[in-house]
């Protein structure tokens, strides 16, 4: 599915762990284990940064199966952590936590922090991900980086070995309106290029 992911599941581990092994475990099918029955949707993108594990998807429903698989993998590895579900809010241009819900005081503190960041920097940073066809990945990456640079954005390609060959992630920083424009452009171009890529290969991609 080729759109930017508007929902994010964040896992902060309580102690250092091998997140590459955890990612592989979450993805791997486990026959005979009912706790692994939850499906990992094709639109779910997994990544990590330090001791923080992220899962991105287009809908909260898509992340439900991912959450169950992550919880099962954590239990088997003897790991513990805190998971938070958030939705990207186009109004505030920040991730808004939905589960567990924030208290009124936490919401106020978060809003104050957002306003302070805007006054201090005048920029926002957002990670945007999509799924595209394999054949055009490299040219698509170059196209998006060029678009970002022309729009005055700082764009960094997120490189992790666990990302599938059809998953692309960009971290963009710049003026809020331009970051949103990049996200919209990414979604539109990913849809178009995926259709073109599928049309080039008999019976589509595996």
C-alpha positions as CSV (number, residue, x, y, z in Angstrom):
1,X,0.0,0.0,0.0
2,X,1.6,3.2,-1.1
3,X,0.7,6.1,1.2
4,X,2.5,7.9,4.0
5,X,1.8,6.1,7.3
6,X,-0.4,8.2,9.7
7,X,-0.3,5.9,12.7
8,X,2.7,5.0,14.8
9,X,3.3,2.4,17.6
10,X,6.3,3.3,19.7
11,X,8.0,0.8,22.1
12,X,10.5,2.1,24.6
13,X,12.5,-0.8,26.1
14,X,13.5,-0.7,29.7
15,X,17.0,-2.0,29.0
16,X,19.3,-2.4,26.0
17,X,18.4,-5.3,23.6
18,X,19.1,-6.7,20.2
19,X,16.4,-4.9,18.2
20,X,17.4,-6.5,14.9
21,X,16.7,-9.9,16.5
22,X,13.4,-8.6,17.9
23,X,12.4,-7.3,14.4
24,X,13.2,-10.6,12.8
25,X,11.2,-12.4,15.5
26,X,8.2,-10.2,15.1
27,X,8.2,-10.8,11.3
28,X,8.8,-14.6,11.4
29,X,5.9,-17.0,11.3
30,X,5.7,-19.3,14.3
31,X,3.7,-22.4,13.6
32,X,1.8,-24.0,16.5
33,X,2.0,-20.8,18.6
34,X,-1.5,-19.3,19.0
35,X,0.0,-16.1,20.5
36,X,1.6,-15.5,17.1
37,X,-1.7,-15.9,15.1
38,X,-2.1,-12.1,14.7
39,X,-1.3,-11.1,11.1
40,X,1.4,-8.5,10.4
41,X,-0.2,-6.4,7.7
42,X,1.7,-5.7,4.5
43,X,1.5,-2.0,5.0
44,X,3.2,-2.2,8.5
45,X,6.7,-0.7,8.4
46,X,9.1,-1.7,11.3
47,X,12.1,0.3,12.3
48,X,14.1,1.3,15.4
49,X,16.4,4.0,16.8
50,X,18.6,3.1,19.7
51,X,16.4,1.3,22.3
52,X,13.2,2.6,20.7
53,X,11.2,0.4,18.4
54,X,8.7,1.8,15.9
55,X,5.8,0.4,13.8
56,X,4.1,2.6,11.2
57,X,0.9,1.9,9.4
58,X,-2.0,3.7,7.6
59,X,-4.6,2.7,10.2
60,X,-4.7,1.9,13.9
61,X,-6.3,-1.4,13.0
62,X,-3.3,-2.4,11.0
63,X,-1.1,-1.9,14.0
64,X,-3.3,-4.1,16.2
65,X,-1.8,-7.3,14.8
66,X,1.7,-5.9,15.0
67,X,1.2,-5.0,18.6
68,X,0.1,-8.5,19.5
69,X,3.1,-10.0,17.7
70,X,5.5,-7.5,19.4
71,X,4.1,-8.3,22.8
72,X,4.5,-12.0,22.2
73,X,8.1,-11.5,21.0
74,X,8.9,-9.4,24.1
75,X,7.4,-12.0,26.4
76,X,9.5,-14.8,24.9
77,X,12.7,-12.7,25.0
78,X,12.1,-11.7,28.6
79,X,11.9,-8.0,27.7
80,X,9.7,-5.3,29.0
81,X,8.9,-1.8,27.7
82,X,6.2,0.8,27.3
83,X,4.1,1.0,24.2
84,X,2.3,4.1,23.0
85,X,0.0,4.5,20.0
86,X,0.0,7.9,18.2
87,X,-1.7,9.5,15.2
88,X,-0.1,12.2,13.0
89,X,-2.0,15.4,13.5
90,X,-1.9,17.7,10.4
91,X,-3.0,20.6,12.5
92,X,-0.3,20.6,15.1
93,X,2.2,18.8,12.8
94,X,3.1,16.4,15.7
95,X,2.4,12.9,16.7
96,X,-0.6,12.9,19.1
97,X,-0.7,10.0,21.6
98,X,-4.1,8.2,21.6
99,X,-3.3,5.0,23.7
100,X,-2.9,5.2,26.5
101,X,-4.8,8.5,26.6
102,X,-3.0,11.5,28.0
103,X,-4.3,13.3,31.0
104,X,-5.4,16.9,30.7
105,X,-2.2,18.0,32.3
106,X,-0.1,15.9,29.9
107,X,-2.0,17.3,26.9
108,X,-1.4,20.9,28.1
109,X,2.3,20.2,28.7
110,X,2.6,18.6,25.3
111,X,1.0,21.6,23.6
112,X,3.3,24.0,25.5
113,X,6.3,21.9,24.3
114,X,5.1,22.1,20.7
115,X,4.7,25.8,20.8
116,X,8.1,26.3,22.4
117,X,9.7,24.2,19.7
118,X,8.0,26.3,17.0
119,X,9.2,29.6,18.5
120,X,12.7,28.3,19.0
121,X,13.2,26.5,15.6
122,X,10.4,27.4,13.3
123,X,10.7,23.9,11.8
124,X,9.3,20.4,12.3
125,X,10.8,16.9,11.7
126,X,8.7,14.1,10.5
127,X,9.5,10.5,9.4
128,X,7.4,9.6,6.3
129,X,7.3,6.0,5.0
130,X,5.7,4.3,2.0
131,X,5.7,1.1,0.1
132,X,6.7,1.1,-3.6
133,X,7.7,-1.3,-6.4
134,X,11.1,-2.9,-6.3
135,X,12.2,-1.9,-9.8
136,X,11.9,1.8,-9.3
137,X,13.1,2.2,-5.7
138,X,16.5,3.9,-6.4
139,X,15.1,6.4,-8.9
140,X,12.2,7.1,-6.6
141,X,14.5,7.8,-3.7
142,X,16.5,10.2,-5.8
143,X,13.3,11.9,-7.0
144,X,12.0,12.5,-3.5
145,X,15.4,13.8,-2.2
146,X,15.6,16.2,-5.1
147,X,12.0,17.4,-4.4
148,X,12.8,18.0,-0.8
149,X,16.0,19.9,-1.5
150,X,14.2,22.1,-4.0
151,X,11.6,22.9,-1.4
152,X,14.2,23.9,1.2
153,X,13.9,20.7,3.3
154,X,16.6,18.7,4.9
155,X,15.8,15.1,3.8
156,X,17.6,12.0,5.1
157,X,16.9,8.5,3.8
158,X,16.4,6.1,6.7
159,X,18.6,3.1,6.0
160,X,18.0,0.0,8.1
161,X,18.9,-3.5,6.9
162,X,15.6,-4.9,8.1
163,X,13.4,-2.7,5.9
164,X,11.9,-4.7,3.0
165,X,13.1,-3.9,-0.5
166,X,9.7,-2.2,-1.2
167,X,9.7,0.0,1.9
168,X,11.2,3.5,1.9
169,X,11.5,5.9,4.8
170,X,12.5,9.5,4.8
171,X,13.2,11.9,7.7
172,X,12.4,15.4,6.6
173,X,13.0,18.7,8.5
174,X,11.9,22.1,7.6
175,X,9.1,24.6,7.5
176,X,5.8,22.9,8.6
177,X,3.9,23.6,5.4
178,X,6.7,22.2,3.2
179,X,7.0,19.1,5.3
180,X,3.3,18.4,4.8
181,X,3.7,19.1,1.1
182,X,6.5,16.5,0.9
183,X,4.3,14.0,2.7
184,X,1.4,14.6,0.3
185,X,3.7,14.4,-2.8
186,X,5.3,11.2,-1.5
187,X,1.9,9.5,-1.2
188,X,0.8,10.6,-4.6
189,X,4.0,9.6,-6.4
190,X,4.3,6.3,-4.6
191,X,0.8,5.3,-5.8
192,X,1.7,6.3,-9.4
193,X,5.1,4.7,-9.5
194,X,3.8,1.4,-7.9
195,X,1.2,1.1,-10.6
196,X,3.8,1.7,-13.3
197,X,6.2,-0.8,-11.7
198,X,3.5,-3.5,-11.5
199,X,2.6,-3.0,-15.1
200,X,6.2,-3.8,-16.2
201,X,6.3,-7.2,-14.6
202,X,4.2,-10.2,-15.8
203,X,1.7,-11.2,-13.0
204,X,3.0,-8.4,-10.8
205,X,5.7,-8.5,-8.1
206,X,6.0,-11.3,-5.6
